[in-house]
Amino acid sequence: LTCSAGSEPPCVFYFGPEANLQLPSTRDSYCIASGDDTVCYFIELGASSAIVRLKMAPNRNPPIKYTQLFINNEFVDSTSKKTFPVLNPATGAVIAQVQEGDKADVDRAVKAAQGAFKRGSAWRTMDASKRGRLLNRFADLIERDKEYLASLEVLNNGKPYEEALFDMDCSIDCIRYYAGWSDKVHGKTIPTDGNYVSFTRHEAIGVCGQIIPWNYPVLMVCWKLGPALTTGNVVVLKPAEQTPLTALYCASLIKEAGFPPGVVNVIPGYGPTAGAAIAAHPHVDKVAFTGSTEVGKLIQEAAGKSNTKRVTLEMGGKSPLVVFDDADLDQAAEIAHGAVFANMGQCCCAGTRTFVQEGIYDAFVAKARALAQARVVGDPFDQKTVQGPQIDKEQYSKILDLLKSGKDQGAKVECGGDAMRGCNGFFVQPTVFSDVRDDMRIAQEEIFGPVQQILKFKTLDEVIERCNATTYGLGSGVLTKDIDKAMMFAQAVQAGSVWINCYDATTPQTPFGGFKMSGNGRELGYAGINEYVEIKTITMSIPEKNS
């Protein structure tokens, strides 16, 4: 089988009903060698056996093209020449040595960003519509290379390939959404007392530090870059030390897209050095952070002690998902399962506290147990796998400690409850706890792993009070056929997002952020744009009003 001339994967082939096709398994793959590259495909059957689709398969050994710092549109070594190891969490093996940025390198990146932002620069004088075209070009390049990026993400992050591909599509959507806003961010003309005319301008803040996490590396790059660049800011971005590879490749696409030098700079390194330098830098005008609450507090403190820079924090959560007894039981169990186990449980808004009304509690627990037991854990490049490894040994050990705590405090292990045996990587068994009490550690602390805690409740008022009895307030969900009950919950729960009869339905158009210690400020939607602009009021005296 070959693709028709000029076509690109996925290719579709049509055969008449008389064709006697001997097809391999849909899980098998084959490869085509072309010059120095080898492209692999999976066979997929369409709705009719007369249709065969070739779907590009993951590359188990994607070339690692960039391991240096990206400053002023060039890849350069760190000042110290130090490097740090980057691991494959599925095996624990070192896959790359990446240049380690520190304070001196952050200084270099900030100077490059300041140069790009200075008055009269190519970036400052660029039409807003052209900024949008550059962002659309960046999105096009991600789309062009999304299979490579997904494979690199799997290698470095450990998430299953299909999830990584989905993240690429979400990243593309995010950048295109913000590209559309580039020439639509504007101020207002304001009626004032006296003989004056007043209007506002929404202006770029300046140099924006961005510190992104390891759980969604490319997606978080795009969540941060989209609103910052569409409003004309410049960026110094630090990827997580566990997962710098795809962020560095995205930097190469920024250059290829045509962004001027210094607009985006990427400094891989450790939080206490490179991250702290960004947060405390006197010439960084804003810092946006996604990560743990503990680190977020340090960033806010450093920002206040330096130049009181603006801070956006998207931090931890212990999000509740409430299942009322009138909900469709099968659908509720599926939604609750996905709310916890997606991305190996490494999601800040994961619905980790599953509150189930007492009338359906036992039946729900049985379905939750069956779903968890059916999860295929293993090689994230294998198309059958739905759960890969945790990101690193530190996170793996934290999860195991909390699993032990749950058992010691009397929660019932329905399934799982331990590490996967016989694996070299950081694999944890899909775990379901029942008979969980609010005072247990597993019901209070963010686990960030494939662990579902199921709690029993009786009434709406009771469950609202228990949902809010936490220091966090990021996500929440409610599953019910009663719209009045759903809206009462939505108005009363202390969370930045409430999902009704769904969970984690996050889109580029809708604001995302938390209450309480889950953070401040918002990402996504137009609210995300507001985090990257200063509002300037301009008032002019006039001889006489006409209205």
TIVEX-792170 format. One record per residue: x, y, z of N, C-alpha, C, CB in turn; residue in three letters. Coordinates in steps of 0.1 Angstrom, whole numbers, plus 5000, padded with zeros to 4 digits. Last residue first. Glycine has a CB too. Example, Ala and Ser with C-alpha at 12.3 -4.5 7.8 and 13.67 -1.06 7.14 Angstrom:
BEGIN
512849785071513749895071512950005079514149945057ser;513249435078512349555078513249675078511349555090ala;
END
This chain:
BEGIN
477856645241476856555247477256525262476756425239ser;479856815234478656815226477556715231479056775212asn;481757025256481156895252480056915243480656825265lys;484557225248483157215251482657075248482357325244glu;487357205247486757335250485257315255486757425238pro;488956945266488356995254487557125257487356885248ile;491756755278490856865280490256915266491556985287ser;491956405280492256525273491256635275492456495257met;493356115293492356215294492756345288491956235309thr;493855775293494255895287493155995287494855875272ile;494855495312493855595310494355725304493055615323thr;495855165305496255305306495155395303497455335296lys;496254855317495154955312495655095315493854925319ile;498354595306498154715315497054805309499454785318glu;497954245301497854385296497754485308496654405287val;497653985308498954025301498854165296499153935290tyr;495253925318496453905327497753955321496553755330glu;493553955298493554055308494754045317492254055316asn;493753705285494353825279494553935289493553875267ile;492253545302493653515301494453635294493953395293gly;489653635296490253655310491753635310489653565320ala;489153525272489553665272490153705286488353755269tyr;490553195276489553285274490053425273488453275285gly;493353125298492453085288491253195287491852945290leu;493753185333494253155320493153115311495353035321glu;493653425360492953325351493753305339491553365348arg;494353485395494353515381493753405373495853535376gly;495653235418494953365415495153395400495453475424asn;495252915436495953025428495153145427496052965414gly;494452745454494752685441495152795431493452625436ser;493852855478495252815476495552745463495852735487met;491053025465491852995477493352955473491252875484lys;490252915432489952995444491052955454488552965449phe;491852915399491352865411490952965422492352775417gly;491052875363491952915375491252875387492153065374gly;490152965331490552855340491452915351491252745332phe;487553065308488653095318488852975327488253215326pro;487252935275486652945288487752975299485852825292thr;488352885250487452995251487053025266486252975243gln;489852655250490552775250489652895253491252795236pro;488352435275488552475262489252615261487152495254thr;487652155295488352285294488652315279489752275302thr;486051965311485752015298486352145296484152015295ala;486251825335487451885329487251915314488651785330asp;483251645331484451685339485551725331484751565349tyr;479651645333480951625325482051655335480951715312cys;477551735348477351615339478551595329476051625332asn;479152035350477851965353477651855343476652075353ile;481852175366481452095354480152015358482552005349trp;483252465375482252375379481752305366481052445387val;486252635386485452565375484452475381486452495365ser;487052735410487152825398486352765386488552845394gly;485052695439485952645429485952735417485652495426ala;483152635462484152735461485252675452484752765475gln;479652595456480952535457482052645455481152415447val;477252735451477752725465479152675466476852635473ala;476552725424476652855430477352845444475352915432gln;476552445420477452525412477652665418476952545398ala;474452355436475852315439476752415432476052175434phe;472352475423472552515437474052475441471552435447met;472552355399472752495399473052535414471652575393met;471852085406473152115399473452265401473052075385ala;469252115415470352065424471652105419470151915426lys;468052195392468052285404469152245413466652275411asp;468351975375469052105372469052195384468452165360ile;468951655380468151765386468851895384467851735401asp;470551455373469551495363468651605368468651375360lys;474051485380472651475384471751505372472351565396thr;477151545390476451455381475051435387477251325379leu;479551795392478351745398477651665387477451855404val;482851915402481851865392480651805400482551755384gly;485652135401484652065408483652015398483852155419ser;488952285407487852235399486852165407488452125389gly;490152455429490452465415489252415406491652385411leu;490652515457489452545451489652565436488852675456gly;491952415490492052425476490652465470492552305469tyr;491652365516492352485513492452515498493752475519thr;488252255524489652225519490352365516489652145506thr;485352215525486252205536487652165532485752105546ala;483752205503484352335506485352335517483352445508asn;482651955505483451995493484252115496482552015481cys;481151975529482351895528483251925516481951745528arg;479152145521479952185532481252105532479252165545glu;477951995500478552125497479552165508477452235496ile;477051775515478151755505478751885501477751675493val;474951885530476151825537477351815527475751675541glu;473151975511473852075520475052015527472852115531asp;472451725499473151835491473851935501472151915483leu;473151425519472351545514473151645507471651605526thr;474951205522473551185523472851305515473051185537lys;477951035509477251145515475751125514477551275508phe;481150875509479750865509479150995515479250735517lys;483950875486483350905499481850905498483851045504leu;486750735471485250745470484650765484484650615464ile;489550825453489050815467487450835467489650915477gln;491850695431490450745433490050725447489450675423gln;494850745416494250705429492950775431495150735441val;497350795400496150725396495450665408496550615386pro;498351135413498550995408497250925405499450915418gly;498251345431498851365417499251225412500051455417phe;497351405456498151285454498951295441497251165454ile;496951655479496951635465497851515462497351755457glu;495251575509496451615502496351575487497651545508glu;492751475519493151615521494251665512493451635536gln;492351215515491151295512491551445514490051265521ala;494651095524494351085510493151165506494050935507ile;494551155552495451225543495151215529496851175545arg;491151175565492351095560493251185552491850975553met;488951315571490051345579491351265575489851315594asp;486851215556487351345553488651375560486351455556asp;487350865547486850975556487451105552487050935570arg;486350605525487250715528486550825537487850775515val;485250375515485150395529486150505533485450265537asp;487750295489486350325494486450345509485350205490ser;490150355464489850345478488350375481490750445487phe;491750225437490450275441490350255456489250215434val;494450265414493950235428492650295430494950285438thr;496650135392495450205393494750165406494550185380pro;500050115404498850045401497650145401498649925411gln;502650295388501850275400500550205396501550415407val;506050315377504650275374503850245387504550155365phe;508550425366507850475378506350445377508150625380phe;510550145353510050285354509250305366509350325341gly;510849875353512049965356511650105358513049955344asn;508749635369508949745359510149825363507649845359cys;507949455387508649405375508849505365507849295370gly;504849595399506049515401506649465388505749385410arg;503649905406503649795396504949715397503449845381met;502849985440503649995428503449885419505150015431ala;499449985453500949955454501549995440501249805458asp;496749985449497250015462498750005464496649935472gly;494349775433495649845433496249865447495449985426gly;491049805447492049745438493249835438491449745423cys;489949885471489149805462489949735451488049895456glu;490949925503491549915490490649825481493049855490val;489450135526489350005520489950005506487949945519lys;491150315551490450315539490450175533490950425529ala;492750325574491550245574490650255562490750285585gly;495250435576494150505583492750445581494150645577gln;496850255561497050265576495850335583498350335578asp;495850315535495650185541495750185556496650085535lys;496750585533495350545531494950415538494950545517gly;499550555536498750625546497250595545498950775543ser;500150415513500350345526499550415537501850345530lys;499550615494498850485494498950415507499350395482leu;501450805502500050835504499150705503499550935494leu;503750665493503650705507502150735511504450835511asp;503250655466503350525474503150555489504650455471leu;503450925459502150855458502150725466501950815443ile;506150975465505051045472503750975471504951195467lys;507450815447507550785461506450855469508950825466ser;506650945423506350805425506350765440507350715417tyr;507951185426506451185425505951045428505951235412gln;510651095426510051175437508551175437510551325436glu;510950965401511050895414510450965426512450855417lys;508551095378509851075383509751005396510651205384asp;505851075366506951145360508351125365506651295361ile;504550735362504550875368505850945364504450865384gln;503850575330504550585343504250725349506050565342pro;500650525315502050515315502650535329502650615306gly;497650385305498350455316499850425316497750405330gln;496850255283496050375286496750455298494650345290val;498050075256498350125269497450255271499850165270thr;497849995230496849935239496950005253497149785240lys;499950105216498650165214497550105223498250135200gln;502950185233502050075228500650135227502049955238asp;504250385245504250385230503350275224505650365225phe;504150335272503250445266503250455251503750575272pro;503950025286504750105276503850205270505250005265asp;501450035312502749985306503350085296502449855299gly;498249925319499350005323500649945317499450005339val;494949935312496149875307497349965310496149835291val;492149895333493249985327494449905323493550095337arg;490449735347490549715332491649805326489249745326ala;490449825373491049705370491249675355490249585376gln;488850055369490250075373491049945370490450105388ala;486349945363487050035354488550045357486350175354leu;485849805387485949735374486649815364484549695369ala;485650015406486649915407486949835394486249805418arg;483450145397484650215397485850115398484750315409ala;481449955401481749995387483150065386480650085382lys;481549935429481749815421482149855407480549725421ala;480850195436482150145439482550025431482250115454val;478150195427479150285421480550235424478950435426phe;476950025445476949995431478050075423475550015425ala;477350155469477950025467478049995452477249915475asp;475950405465477350405468477950265465477550425483tyr;473350485461474050415449475550385452473950495437ile;472650605484471750505478472350425467470550575473gly;474550795492474550665498473650565491474050685512glu;476350965466475150955475474950815479473951015468gln;479851015465478650945460477550935470479150805455val;482551205457481451195466480251125460481051335472phe;485751175451484551135445483451115455484751005436thr;488351365448487451335459486051305452487351445469arg;489651415424490151315432489251275444491551355437thr;489551515395488451505405488751385415487051475397gly;492251735387491651595388490551585399492751495390ala;493551965382492051975386491451845386491352065375cys;496151895377495851975388494451985392496352115385cys;497051565370496251685365495851765377495051635357cys;497951285369498851405371498151525364500151375364gln;496651055364496251125376497051255378496451035388gly;497550975339498150905351497850975364499650895350met;495851115323497251165324497851105336497251315325asn;492951025341493551085329494951135332492651205324ala;491850945365492950865360493550925347492450735357phe;489751125374490851095382492051035375490450985393val;487951155353488251275361489551245369487151315369ala;487450895344488350985336488751105344487551025324gly;485750815365487050745362487950835354486750615355his;483650985363484450995375485750925373483750935387ala;482650895338483051035340484051045352481851135341ile;481950625345482950655334483550795336482250645320glu;480050665365481250595368482350615357481050435369ala;478050805350478750865362480050795365477850865374ala;477250605332477850725327478650795338476850825321gln;476150415350477250385341478050505336476750305329asp;474150575363475250515370476450475361474750385377leu;472850885359473050755351474250695357473150785336asp;471751015390472651015378472650885372474051055382ala;470351015414469551015402470451015389468651135402asp;472251035434471650895431470750895419470950855443asp;475051225424473751215431473151085426472851335428phe;478351285429477451195421476151175429478151055418val;480851525426479651475434478751405425478951595441val;484151575430483151535420482051465427483751445408leu;486451815441485451715444484551695431484551765455pro;490051845440488751885435487751775437488951905420ser;492351975452491751855457490251855453492051845473lys;495252125437493852115439493551985446493052125426gly;497852385430497252255433495752245435497952195444gly;497752655407498452565416497652435418498752635429met;498652925390497752815388498352695395497352785373glu;499053265393499453135398498253035396499653145414leu;500553555382499453465380499853325384499053465364thr;501653875393501753725394500453655391502253685408val;503554165387502254095387502553945386501454135374arg;506154265410505654225396504354155398506654135389lys;507554395430506154375431505454345417505454505437thr;510254355426509654475420508154475421510154495406asn;510954175451511754235441511154365436511954135429ser;509054085469510354135475511154205464511154025481lys;507053985453506754095461508054165466505954055473gly;508353765441507853875432507654005441506553835425ala;508853605463509953665456509553775447510653555447ala;506153535469507053605479508153675472507553505490glu;505453395446504653515450505553605460503353485456gln;507253185448507253275437506553405440506653215424ile;506353055471507753115470507853215459508752995468leu;503852975464503953065475505353135474503752995488lys;504452795444503752915440503853015451502252885438gly;505552585458506452665450505752795446506852585437val;503152495471504352525479505252615470505052395483glu;501452435450501152545459502352585466499952505468thr;503052345419502552315432502352445440503552235440ser;502052505388502752405396502252385409504252435396gly;502652775367501752655370502552545376501152605356thr;502953125366503452995371502352895372504053015385phe;504153425354502953325354503553185357502253325340ala;505153745362505453605362504253525362506453565374val;506254055349505153965353505653825353503853985343lys;508554185344507354265348506254185353506954355337asp;511854175352510754085348509454155353510853935353val;513754315364513354365351512354265345514554385342his;514454195388513954325389513354375375514954425394pro;513653855395514353945386513654085386514453895372his;512453655409513053765417513653875408514053715426ala;511553475390510553525400511153655407510153425410ala;513953405377512953475370511953545380512153365361ile;515353285398515953405392514853475384517053365383ala;513753055403513853165414514353295408514753115425ala;514352915380512952955383512953075393512152845388gly;517152865382516552945371515152995374516452855358ala;517052765411518052855404517452935393519252765399thr;514952605419515552695429516652785423516252605439pro;514252475394513352575400514152665410512252505407gly;516752435368516052395380515252505386517052335390tyr;516252455332517052455345516252415356517652595347gly;516052625301515852505309516752515321516152375301pro;514752895289515852865298515552735305516152985307ile;513853065260513552945268514852905275513052825259val;512253345247513453295252513153175261514453395259asn;510753545223510553425232511953375235509653325225val;511953785214510553785218510253665227509553775205val;514553755205514253805218512853805223514753945219gly;513953815170514853765181514453835194516253795177pro;510453795158511753855159512653805171511554005161pro;509053505144509053595155510453665156508653525168phe;508853305124509253445120509153545131508353485109gly;508653035126507453105123507753255119506553105135ala;511252965134510852935120509553015116510552785119glu;511153055161512053115151511553095137513453065154lys;509152875170508953015171509853095162509253065186ile;510452635166509252665157508952815158508052585161leu;512252635186512752635172511652675162513352495168ser;510552615207511352745205511852745191512552745215ala;509652355205508752465202509452595200507652475214cys;511952235214511652215200510652325196511052075198tyr;511852315241512952365233512652345218514252285236leu;509552175248509552325249510652375241509752365264ala;510351915246509451965236509352115237508051905239thr;512351895267512751875253511651925243512851725251leu;512051925295512452045287512452025272513752095291pro;510951785319510451775305510751895297508951755306thr;512151825344511851685340511551675325510751625348gln;512252095347513552025345513351885340514352035357glu;509752275329510152195340511452115337508952095343ala;510952575312510152455313510552375325510452365300pro;510652915314511452805320510552675320511952835334lys;510853195293510053075297511052975303509253025286leu;510353515288511453435293510753315299512453505303val;508853725263508753615272510153555275507853505267val;506854015256508053935254508153835265509354015251val;503554115243504654095253505854025248504054025266asn;501354135226502654215223503754205234502254355221gly;499153985228499054125233500354205232498654115248thr;499953745218498953815211498753965215497653745212thr;501853665238502353715225501253785217502853595217leu;500253595260501353685261501753745248502553615268ala;498353405251497853535255499053645256497153525268pro;500353195242499253255234498853385238498053155235gly;502153105262502653195251501453265244503453115241leu;500552955280501253075284501653165273502553025292lys;499452755265498552825274499252965278498252745286trp;501852655253500852725245499852805253500052635236cys;503052535275503752635267502752715259504752565257val;501052345281501252465290502152565284501952415303met;501352175259500052245261500252365270499052145267leu;503852065263503552155251502352235254503452065239val;503551935290504652035286504252125274505851955283pro;501851865314501351895300502351985294499851955300tyr;503551815336502451725333501851745319501351735343asn;505451995343505851875335504751785331506851795343trp;504852355340505052225347505352115337503752195355pro;506652675336505552575333505852435339505452565317ile;506753005340507352885346506252775344507752905361ile;507653305326506653195325507353065330506053185311gln;507853655327508453525331507353425331509253535344gly;507753905304506853815312507653685314505553785305cys;508254235299508954115300508154015309510454135305val;505154385292506654395290507254255291507254485301gly;502454435290503054455303504554475301502754345312ile;500754605263501554495268502254535281502554445257ala;497754795270499154785265499854665271499854915269glu;494854925261495354805267496754775261494354685264his;493755255268494555165260494955045268495855245255arg;490755455271491755365277492555295266491155265286thr;489755805273489755675267490855585273489855685252phe;487956105278488856005283488655875275488555975298ser;487656445275487356315269488356215274487356335253val;486156715294487256615292486756505283487856565305tyr;484756915311485056925297486356845294485257065293asn;482856705335483656815331483956815316484956815338gly;482856345338482356475342483356585338482256485358asp;482856125309483356185321482756315325484956195320thr;482555825291481955955294482456005308480355945294pro;485255675275484555685287483855815289485455645299ile;486155435251485955575253484955595265485455645240thr;488355155257487055215257487155365257486155165268lys;490654935240490155005252488755065249491055125255gly;491154595227491154745226490554805239490254785214his;491954345208492154385222492154535221493454325228val;491954255182490654285188490754315203489754155186lys;494154145170493754285166492354325171493754295151asp;494453895183495553995183495154135179496553945172ser;492653695185492353805194493353925191492453765209trp;493553485169492353555165492053685173491153475166gly;495553375185495853445173494753535168496353355161ala;494053245204494653365208495153445196495853345217tyr;493253025188492253105195492853245198491753035208tyr;495752915180494852975170493753065176494152865162arg;496652815205497352925198496552995188498652865192ile;494552625210494852735220495552855212495652685232cys;494852445190493552515191493852645200492452425198asp;497352335195497152415183495852495184496952305171ile;496852215220497852325219497652405206499252265219ser;495052015212494552125221495552245221494452065236cys;496751865196495551925190495052035199494451825187asp;498551775216499051855205497851935198499751775194met;496951625232497451745238497951835226498651715247asp;496451405215495351495219495851625224494451425229phe;499051305215498551355203497351445205498051245193leu;499151215242500051315237499551375224501451255235ala;497151015241496951135250497851245245497151105264glu;498350835224497050895220496851025228495950795221glu;500650765239500750835227499450905223501250745216tyr;500650815275500350735263500350825250499050655265pro;503450985290501950975288501750885275501351115287lys;506151035294505550905297504150885295505850875311gly;507951245289506851255299506251125303505851355294asn;509751165269510151245280509251255291510451385275asn;508251005251509550965255510051035268510650985244leu;505951165247505851025253507250985258505350925242val;507151385234506451405247506351265254505151465245glu;508051265211509051325220508451345234509551455214leu;505551205199506451105202507551145212507151055190ser;504551465196503851375205504751255209502551315198ala;506351575178506251635192505551535201505451765191leu;505751405156507151415162507051465176508051495153tyr;503151475152503451335155504851325161503351255142glu;503251755147502651705159502951565162501151725158lys;504251925127505251835135504551765146506451915139asp;502152065118502951995108503851885116503952095101arg;501252185141500352085134501252005125499252155127glu;503352355146503052255156502252145149502252315168ile;502952515123504152435125504052325135505352525128leu;500452635128500652555117501852465118500752635104asp;501152785151500152675152500352585140498752735153ala;502852975138503352885149502452765151503552965162phe;500953095122502053025116502652925126503153115110arg;499453215141498853115133499853035126497853175123asn;501353395151500853295160500153185152499853355170leu;501653555128502853485133502353365142503753575140leu;499153665127499553575116500753495120499953665103arg;499053825150498153715149498553615138496753765146gly;501054005143501253925155500353795154501053995168arg;499554135123500754045119501153955131501854135115lys;497654275138497254165129498354075124496554225116ser;499254465150498654355158498154245149497454415166ala;502254545134500854555134500354435142500254555120asp;505254635152504554535143503054555145504854385147met;506654775169506054845158505254755149507154925150thr;507654585187506854695192506054765181507654795200arg;509254425170508054365177507154475182508554285189trp;511254605161510354535151509154475158511154425144ala;511254895183511754765178510754705168511954665190ser;510355125193510855135180511355005174511955225179gly;511255055226510555145218511155145204510455285224arg;511954705233512254845234511454925223513754875232lys;511654435232510454515236510754665236510054475250phe;514054325225512954305216511754395219512454155217ala;515554405248515854455235514754435225517054385229gly;514254245267514154395268514454455254515054445279gln;515053995258513654025258513454175259512953955270ala;517854015263517353985250515854025248517553845246ala;517754045291518254145283517854135268519854145284lys;516653795298515853915301516454035293515953955316val;518753625291517453615284516653735286516753495289ala;520753705308520953715294519653715286521853595289arg;519553635333519953775330520153795315521253815338asp;519453365329518153435330518453585327517453425344val;522153315331521453295319520053355318521253145316asp;522653375358523353445347522653435334524853395346ala;520953185371520653325372521353405361521153385385lys;520952915347520852965361520653115360522152925369asp;520452615327520452765329520352795344519252825321gly;522152355315521452395328521552545329522052335340glu;521552155287522252275293521452325304522552375282gln;520951815291520451945286521252055294518951955289val;521351495279521951595288521551735282523451575289gln;518951235275519651355270520251425282518651445263ala;518051005287517851015272518551135266516351015269ile;518550765311518850905307518750905292520250945312val;515850555322517150575315517350715311517150485303ala;513450485333514450545342515750575335514650455353gly;511450395317512550305319513550355330513250285306thr;509550585318509050455316510150345318508550435302ala;510750835319510150785331509650635330509050865336pro;513750915307512550845302511850785314512850745291asn;515351215318515051075319513851035311514851025333leu;518151425316516651415313516351265312516251505301val;520651575336520151465329518651475327520451335335pro;522251895328521551805337520851695329520451885346phe;525352075326524152015320523451935331524651915309thr;527252385325526752265332525552205324526352305346lys;528152615315528452495307527952365314529952485304lys;527552855326528352765334528852645326527552725346ser;525952965306527153035310528052945318526753155319thr;524752725282524652795294525952865298524152705306ser;524852755246525252695259524952785271526752645259asp;522052835224523352865230523652775243523553015233val;520152895197520452795207521852815211520152655201phe;518553205191519653115189519753015200520953195187glu;516653405197516453325185517653235181516153405173asn;517453495222517553585210517553505197518953665211asn;518053175233518153315237518353395224519253345247ile;517652875246517252945234517153095238515852895229phe;520052625256519152735259518852805246519852835269leu;520052295241520652415246519652515250521652475236gln;519052075228519352055243520052185249520251935245thr;517351945202517752075208517852045223516652185206tyr;516651695191517351795183517851915190516351845172lys;516451375193516451485202517251595196516951445217ile;514351175173515651245174515451365184516251295161pro;512450915187512451045181513751115183511351135186pro;511950625189513250685191513250825183514350595186asn;509350545184509850515197511250585199510050365198arg;506950735169508350695167508950675181509050815160asn;503550615166504650685173506050635169504450675188pro;502050615132502350555145503450635152502850405144ala;499550755113500950755117501150705131501450895115met;497350535098497450635108498950635113496450615120lys;495550455070496950445076497150565086497950445065leu;492550285066493250415069494650375074492450505079arg;490350145043491550125051492250255054492550015045val;487250025035488050145038489150115047487150265044ile;485649815034486249855021487149975023485149885012ala;484549765058485749695056486449735042485549545056ser;483350065072483149965062484549895060482650015048ser;484450235090483150175093482850055084482050275093ala;487950135086486850225087485550155091486650305075gly;490750005103489649985094488550085097489049835097leu;494150105103492850115109491750085099492650265114glu;497450035109496350005100495050025108496449855095ile;499950275116499050175121497950155110498450205135phe;503250345104501850365104501150245111501350375089tyr;506350535104505550415107504050445108506050355121cys;509050635085507750665090506950545092506950765080val;512350715086511450605086510150645092512050475094thr;514750895068513650895078512850765076512751015076asp;516650925049517150905063516050885072517951025067asp;514650775024515950855027516450815041515651005026gly;512350615039512450715029513650805032511150805028ser;510650315047511850395048511950485036513150295047ala;507850255066508250285052509550365053507150365044ile;506550005087507250125085507750135070508550125094cys;503549895105504649875095505350005092504149805082tyr;501849745132502349865125503349815115502949965135ser;498849615148500149605142500649735135500249485132asp;496349665155497349705164498749685159497149625177arg;494849555135494749705136495749745147493349745140thr;496649295119495849345130495849495130496349285143ser;496749305082497249285095496349335106498649345097pro;494449175057495049285065495649245078493949395067leu;493849075028494449015039495149125047495448895035gln;490949125009492149185015492649105027491749325020leu;489649084981489948984992491149034999490048844986asn;487149284967488549264970488749174982489249404974ala;484549334962485049204958486449184962484849194943glu;484049594971483649484980484149354975482149484980pro;487049794964485749744960485349624969485649694946gly;488650024985488649894978487249854975489449784985phe;490550304992489250254990489350124981488250354983tyr;492450455017492450375005491050315004493550265006phe;493950745031492750655030492750585017491450745032val;496450855053496050815039494750735040497150755031cys;497051115076496650975074496050955060495650935084pro;499851165054499151085063498151165071500151015072pro;499151335022499951325035499151235044500251465041glu;499551324987498851314999499751305011497851194998ser;501151324964500751454969499951444982499951534960gly;499951024952500851134950500251264956501151164935ala;498750804977498650864964499550984964497150894961ser;500750584996499850694996499850744981500350805005cys;500550224992501350354992500350464991502250354980thr;500849885000500050005000500950125000499050005012leu;
END
